[in-house]
């Protein structure tokens, strides 16, 4: 990324061969950053670039969404969500026994006295997102995909509005301009929203990506044009040597000075090859994209009761969100798709869901809602960059910038102490 905000002393930097595992948004932005700093970069993934969460996310550059998901208000609402068929949270009961230790730590983190500090740590990643994406998109010739915008969070009852106030006040404390709006203002801003929504928060100073897959592909294409190497193969092992790492696939072994693991929800399985076990869970998220919606939105709108986002994208109106805890291997849950369709139709009467596309993706989440961005505890040649839960797109540019600092063995430009993997071991 060509940025005027940070100038490292080039004399102290070393160029290396670097392999990045993971071709989602975090991986591709990391790869092009490293390439532009003079490293020889290989990007590897078992699937096509941008075909995971980076394909199906809601697109919002959620600059102000730094408040940890593990907050008391979220935890207190969770039992009610689980009891509702169309609620924002579901658990496959066959998976429950497996995640009890993770859930215990998740609940413990939610009632810790460090929520504010954790939020401030995440805000270092989310805050610069729009500006950094504008710079990056301009450098890969896809500026039209980055849209500066406000967005709405809407509620049917005053009680739901008031429940969201502590979250909004935390955002206001960091300078965000957030107005409370009534039903008349909602109708003015978004005429096609259901009249059931009587209250809202109008949140200024954000952005969104109107085609997340196209953004990843544009960055990837430019990475290859500038001399980066892309390999579509499945990594089967990571071998650590004194002066190198070997990334092993069924077809070949790649020798590399530095290795970046940015494989999202699949990162823990890769790291297990290096005998490090990380309690990374996957929040399975769903979307439907209505290709001929017959209703329209002027901006992204969060449905505050059921916690999903509606985004006006290039290919149609996308409704994305909800959380299902069921691991990486269970198939798509048709009930969650049907639930999202019902909720979307209630949100926007007249919505045409015929021909809508359906999708399941895996958000990588750690129990304290913080990502892991650091060097491996026992090998400075390996760098971790994963675990961004709902914020992978938003956090990608700053995460990639920090990884470039770690690869070059210079002081990271932000304080990453809370993102150290040692907190989880």
Phi and psi in degrees as a GROMACS rama.xvg file:
@    title "Ramachandran Plot"
@    xaxis  label "Phi"
@    yaxis  label "Psi"
@TYPE xy
-86.1655  105.5  UNK-2
-124.998  137.325  UNK-3
-91.6946  -0.648368  UNK-4
-88.5681  -8.58021  UNK-5
-149.051  120.852  UNK-6
-123.29  105.456  UNK-7
-79.5982  157.422  UNK-8
-76.2173  103.013  UNK-9
-61.0085  -23.7666  UNK-10
-68.7434  -21.8873  UNK-11
-93.1327  -2.69951  UNK-12
-94.5205  150.659  UNK-13
-116.378  136.615  UNK-14
-89.7315  147.203  UNK-15
-141.137  168.96  UNK-16
-88.2954  130.991  UNK-17
-129.067  132.757  UNK-18
-110.252  129.331  UNK-19
-109.807  120.996  UNK-20
-96.3802  118.932  UNK-21
119.711  114.032  UNK-22
-110.797  37.1562  UNK-23
-83.7842  -168.305  UNK-24
-63.037  -40.9337  UNK-25
-64.2942  -44.0548  UNK-26
-66.3521  -44.177  UNK-27
-70.9981  -36.2669  UNK-28
-68.0925  -39.6815  UNK-29
-60.4389  -45.3465  UNK-30
-62.1752  -44.4188  UNK-31
-72.0745  -33.1416  UNK-32
-59.6271  -48.7407  UNK-33
-64.2275  -40.177  UNK-34
-59.9984  -43.6447  UNK-35
-72.4696  -13.6544  UNK-36
-90.7333  2.58299  UNK-37
100.76  2.47776  UNK-38
-80.2444  157.308  UNK-39
-90.3171  115.148  UNK-40
-119.183  131.086  UNK-41
-115.578  129.549  UNK-42
-109.723  132.378  UNK-43
-135.338  139.31  UNK-44
-154.829  151.597  UNK-45
-75.8191  -18.7471  UNK-46
-119.61  178.05  UNK-47
-67.9904  151.904  UNK-48
-56.3464  136.481  UNK-49
69.8615  23.142  UNK-50
-97.5763  -2.15686  UNK-51
-96.7605  -131.648  UNK-52
-57.5099  -29.8994  UNK-53
-68.8162  -17.3835  UNK-54
-80.5525  -44.0693  UNK-55
-109.048  8.64087  UNK-56
-71.4581  173.488  UNK-57
-78.3223  -10.5602  UNK-58
86.6715  -11.0099  UNK-59
-73.2876  132.857  UNK-60
-88.7679  90.153  UNK-61
-85.3213  69.1885  UNK-62
-55.0649  -34.7169  UNK-63
-97.735  8.37154  UNK-64
-92.2262  56.4041  UNK-65
-99.1665  -9.70436  UNK-66
-68.5025  125.293  UNK-67
-55.9147  141.971  UNK-68
-60.9521  -30.1776  UNK-69
-83.5624  69.3463  UNK-70
-112.233  156.511  UNK-71
-55.568  -38.4088  UNK-72
-63.8075  -40.157  UNK-73
-65.0213  -46.1834  UNK-74
-64.5856  -37.0608  UNK-75
-69.9896  -27.1031  UNK-76
-84.1962  -19.4847  UNK-77
-57.5427  -44.2484  UNK-78
-58.696  -39.7854  UNK-79
-64.7798  -39.1975  UNK-80
-61.7858  -41.6495  UNK-81
-64.5135  -30.1489  UNK-82
-80.7617  -12.0132  UNK-83
-96.3434  127.59  UNK-84
-58.493  -34.2867  UNK-85
-101.571  17.3569  UNK-86
-69.8789  166.244  UNK-87
-76.7054  -7.01061  UNK-88
-131.408  134.932  UNK-89
-142.973  152.976  UNK-90
-128.389  131.789  UNK-91
-76.6398  117.401  UNK-92
-62.0248  -26.7221  UNK-93
-66.1163  -18.2847  UNK-94
-98.7161  -11.0032  UNK-95
-59.3881  -44.4256  UNK-96
-58.6657  -38.7172  UNK-97
-65.8957  -34.2446  UNK-98
-99.9331  7.41217  UNK-99
-56.823  -44.863  UNK-100
-60.5619  -41.1388  UNK-101
-65.0852  -43.3925  UNK-102
-63.0285  -37.5617  UNK-103
-60.0065  -47.5307  UNK-104
-67.3731  -33.7761  UNK-105
-61.916  -46.9393  UNK-106
-66.2585  -41.8265  UNK-107
-60.6343  -42.4535  UNK-108
-63.6417  -34.6287  UNK-109
-66.7978  -25.6316  UNK-110
-106.889  16.4888  UNK-111
-77.9474  164.663  UNK-112
-92.1394  16.7517  UNK-113
-111.655  16.3544  UNK-114
-58.7293  -42.7527  UNK-115
-64.1861  -43.887  UNK-116
-66.4388  -36.7411  UNK-117
-66.1715  -39.8619  UNK-118
-61.9909  -42.3853  UNK-119
-64.3015  -35.5515  UNK-120
-64.1344  -45.4347  UNK-121
-66.7735  -34.7342  UNK-122
-61.6611  -27.0883  UNK-123
-60.6368  -30.4052  UNK-124
-86.1656  -39.4968  UNK-125
-82.3886  -36.4059  UNK-126
-53.9609  -47.378  UNK-127
-82.7388  5.53627  UNK-128
-56.0636  -48.4858  UNK-129
-65.4209  -46.4665  UNK-130
-62.2629  -43.8625  UNK-131
-67.9521  -36.7078  UNK-132
-68.878  -35.5194  UNK-133
-61.0217  -44.215  UNK-134
-63.2021  -45.9397  UNK-135
-66.1189  -45.2823  UNK-136
-61.3362  -39.2101  UNK-137
-62.0211  -36.4799  UNK-138
-77.162  -13.3521  UNK-139
-118.096  15.326  UNK-140
62.1819  45.6104  UNK-141
-142.115  41.0524  UNK-142
-57.369  -27.8976  UNK-143
-65.4099  -18.2239  UNK-144
-79.1217  -16.9755  UNK-145
-100.193  117.715  UNK-146
-114.72  122.275  UNK-147
-75.3556  136.653  UNK-148
-158.457  160.985  UNK-149
-91.6299  175.389  UNK-150
-150.931  165.708  UNK-151
-115.797  145.06  UNK-152
-119.616  122.384  UNK-153
-119.684  150.256  UNK-154
-139.252  152.126  UNK-155
-86.4625  -26.6798  UNK-156
-127.317  156.508  UNK-157
-64.5176  -33.5892  UNK-158
-58.8242  -42.6245  UNK-159
-66.6625  -38.8397  UNK-160
-58.0626  -47.6549  UNK-161
-66.7481  -33.558  UNK-162
-62.4665  -30.8937  UNK-163
-83.68  -7.94871  UNK-164
-64.0789  -38.118  UNK-165
-64.7329  -39.009  UNK-166
-61.1983  -46.6432  UNK-167
-66.1642  -35.5607  UNK-168
-66.7815  -34.4852  UNK-169
-63.0532  -37.8369  UNK-170
-69.8608  -42.7448  UNK-171
-60.5604  -35.4211  UNK-172
-62.7822  -24.803  UNK-173
-97.6236  14.2847  UNK-174
99.2924  4.5122  UNK-175
-76.8699  140.451  UNK-176
-92.1373  108.812  UNK-177
-130.892  119.223  UNK-178
-106.111  144.547  UNK-179
-88.7978  130.67  UNK-180
-123.511  152.53  UNK-181
-99.8807  -177.096  UNK-182
-60.0286  -40.3363  UNK-183
-63.1413  -42.336  UNK-184
-66.9966  -38.6264  UNK-185
-59.8355  -44.3156  UNK-186
-61.837  -37.4566  UNK-187
-67.446  -41.9007  UNK-188
-75.9159  -40.9782  UNK-189
-138.134  82.8755  UNK-190
-59.8391  -25.3822  UNK-191
-88.556  -1.81664  UNK-192
-69.4058  150.538  UNK-193
-59.3368  142.261  UNK-194
-68.589  -8.5559  UNK-195
-65.6763  -24.1446  UNK-196
-80.9912  116.456  UNK-197
-107.9  -14.5495  UNK-198
-139.485  155.8  UNK-199
-162.211  160.967  UNK-200
-109.627  125.769  UNK-201
-100.9  110.276  UNK-202
-109.132  116.002  UNK-203
-92.157  166.397  UNK-204
75.0935  42.5457  UNK-205
-124.652  -162.384  UNK-206
-163.217  170.993  UNK-207
-150.565  161.441  UNK-208
-102.264  120.762  UNK-209
-83.2713  -4.59716  UNK-210
-155.907  90.6563  UNK-211
-58.8352  -39.0799  UNK-212
-63.4257  -43.4917  UNK-213
-61.3264  -35.8282  UNK-214
-63.7685  -48.5438  UNK-215
-60.1836  -43.603  UNK-216
-65.9439  -36.3892  UNK-217
-65.4533  -42.8975  UNK-218
-65.4973  -43.6159  UNK-219
-61.7444  -43.9865  UNK-220
-60.9673  -43.1591  UNK-221
-67.414  -37.2307  UNK-222
-56.1347  -46.1732  UNK-223
-68.3416  -39.2318  UNK-224
-62.8493  -33.1404  UNK-225
-86.5176  3.32199  UNK-226
110.915  2.83492  UNK-227
-73.0574  154.928  UNK-228
-111.776  130.661  UNK-229
-114.535  133.709  UNK-230
-126.749  122.752  UNK-231
-99.0964  91.8644  UNK-232
-147.955  159.988  UNK-233
-90.6589  125.193  UNK-234
-74.616  125.916  UNK-235
-106.296  -19.3156  UNK-236
-161.672  156.446  UNK-237
-126.284  121.212  UNK-238
-110.049  125.308  UNK-239
-97.0531  126.115  UNK-240
-116.265  172.899  UNK-241
-60.9568  -44.1883  UNK-242
-115.593  3.58766  UNK-243
-150.998  172.197  UNK-244
-122.424  149.05  UNK-245
-114.616  123.898  UNK-246
-99.5933  117.102  UNK-247
-105.619  130.92  UNK-248
-122.011  176.863  UNK-249
-63.9516  -26.2204  UNK-250
-95.2498  -28.3172  UNK-251
-163.109  172.468  UNK-252
-124.034  127.48  UNK-253
-107.66  120.115  UNK-254
-89.226  133.221  UNK-255
-146.523  141.923  UNK-256
-67.7899  -43.6067  UNK-257
-130.453  148.649  UNK-258
-129.623  128.506  UNK-259
-111.149  124.417  UNK-260
-103.399  107.659  UNK-261
-133.653  50.8875  UNK-262
-100.9  24.1601  UNK-263
56.3832  -132.759  UNK-264
-65.6087  -17.1702  UNK-265
-91.1511  1.07511  UNK-266
-64.0092  -39.0445  UNK-267
-62.3894  -37.1384  UNK-268
-65.5245  -37.7087  UNK-269
-67.5716  -43.2789  UNK-270
-68.3564  -27.7618  UNK-271
-57.5572  -27.1844  UNK-272
-64.7093  -20.5032  UNK-273
-101.939  15.4489  UNK-274
65.6965  28.2216  UNK-275
-113.643  122.756  UNK-276
-109.304  119.005  UNK-277
-116.962  130.007  UNK-278
-77.6117  70.415  UNK-279
-94.3765  124.882  UNK-280
-108.732  162.696  UNK-281
-114.756  126.192  UNK-282
-91.8269  109.169  UNK-283
-77.3664  120.544  UNK-284
-111.782  147.956  UNK-285
-118.883  154.864  UNK-286
-141.347  155.646  UNK-287
-124.114  140.967  UNK-288
-121.012  116.101  UNK-289
-88.1973  109.778  UNK-290
-75.3215  -26.3902  UNK-291
-134.241  73.9723  UNK-292
-66.3284  -32.3189  UNK-293
66.5327  6.35765  UNK-294
-133.903  165.449  UNK-295
-140.521  156.155  UNK-296
-122.836  149.05  UNK-297
-95.3495  -8.3029  UNK-298
-163.608  166.264  UNK-299
-63.8442  142.623  UNK-300
-133.086  122.046  UNK-301
-88.4134  124.913  UNK-302
-81.226  101.657  UNK-303
-69.2724  -19.8723  UNK-304
-77.1239  -42.5501  UNK-305
-111.232  3.68922  UNK-306
60.3412  49.5378  UNK-307
-131.798  159.511  UNK-308
-113.351  136.095  UNK-309
-106.958  126.398  UNK-310
-128.844  129.604  UNK-311
-79.4563  100.23  UNK-312
-101.981  172.5  UNK-313
-61.1669  -35.7019  UNK-314
-95.7548  -6.74468  UNK-315
153.385  -168.655  UNK-316
-95.6885  117.79  UNK-317
-102.483  133.499  UNK-318
-115.085  117.516  UNK-319
-138.169  142.896  UNK-320
149.129  -149.958  UNK-321
64.2715  160.808  UNK-322
-129.795  128.921  UNK-323
-123.985  128.014  UNK-324
-98.9758  106.994  UNK-325
-156.011  8.70006  UNK-326
81.4262  -173.561  UNK-327
-89.7241  -16.0603  UNK-328
-104.206  -19.6112  UNK-329
-68.5128  145.691  UNK-330
-71.9466  169.454  UNK-331
-54.5944  137.325  UNK-332
-96.791  107.613  UNK-333
-59.4886  -31.1539  UNK-334
-64.5554  -34.3523  UNK-335
-69.6116  -37.6191  UNK-336
-63.3317  -47.3092  UNK-337
-61.0809  -39.1491  UNK-338
-62.965  -43.7148  UNK-339
-65.626  -38.3962  UNK-340
-62.5101  -43.9861  UNK-341
-62.8834  -44.8205  UNK-342
-64.9847  -39.9298  UNK-343
-64.3033  -41.0304  UNK-344
-67.2887  -33.2466  UNK-345
-71.0857  -33.9034  UNK-346
-69.3059  -38.0799  UNK-347
-133.319  86.8386  UNK-348
-56.0924  138.536  UNK-349
92.5504  -3.32419  UNK-350
-62.6918  131.718  UNK-351
-95.2678  110.009  UNK-352
-98.9372  4.45549  UNK-353
-63.2035  143.74  UNK-354
64.4525  14.826  UNK-355
-76.4504  144.162  UNK-356
-84.1627  155.217  UNK-357
-126.914  149.011  UNK-358
-156.596  146.402  UNK-359
-124.896  132.412  UNK-360
-133.922  165.854  UNK-361
-116.556  110.671  UNK-362
-90.2006  127.647  UNK-363
-82.9845  120.263  UNK-364
-132.449  132.183  UNK-365
-101.35  160.837  UNK-366
-64.3988  -22.1654  UNK-367
-100.83  8.68208  UNK-368
67.3124  12.4351  UNK-369
-103.642  147.535  UNK-370
-77.4593  172.944  UNK-371
-108.548  116.643  UNK-372
-136.904  102.485  UNK-373
-174.083  174.457  UNK-374
-82.9832  155.061  UNK-375
-61.8725  149.178  UNK-376
-63.8524  -26.1668  UNK-377
-120.521  9.52185  UNK-378
-158.67  106.241  UNK-379
-70.5196  -8.19846  UNK-380
-79.852  -15.1182  UNK-381
-107.086  130.167  UNK-382
-121.773  133.544  UNK-383
-100.404  141.027  UNK-384
-153.179  82.5157  UNK-385
-159.065  175.221  UNK-386
89.1334  29.3407  UNK-387
-84.8275  9.4798  UNK-388
41.1016  -119.001  UNK-389
-79.6519  -0.553219  UNK-390
-116.402  21.2705  UNK-391
-58.8069  -46.0514  UNK-392
-62.3585  -49.655  UNK-393
-60.3605  -42.0997  UNK-394
-85.9252  -7.71262  UNK-395
-57.4518  -48.0077  UNK-396
-63.0601  -44.8024  UNK-397
-72.0325  -35.5782  UNK-398
-59.0811  -45.1048  UNK-399
-62.768  -38.1165  UNK-400
-65.0931  -40.5072  UNK-401
-66.7424  -41.4467  UNK-402
-59.7638  -39.9822  UNK-403
-60.3125  -38.142  UNK-404
-63.5344  -44.6559  UNK-405
-66.5478  -39.3897  UNK-406
-62.8767  -40.6795  UNK-407
-81.2918  -1.18276  UNK-408
59.6091  41.4666  UNK-409
-115.899  167.242  UNK-410
-62.0198  124.588  UNK-411
-58.8996  145.188  UNK-412
-72.7705  -14.4847  UNK-413
-128.276  168.349  UNK-414
-79.043  111.572  UNK-415
-106.618  16.8215  UNK-416
-59.9537  -34.3904  UNK-417
-76.233  -10.4407  UNK-418
-96.4149  7.24414  UNK-419
-71.2965  135.12  UNK-420
-64.98  -20.847  UNK-421
-61.3078  -23.2303  UNK-422
-64.3735  -19.0188  UNK-423
-103.607  -8.45232  UNK-424
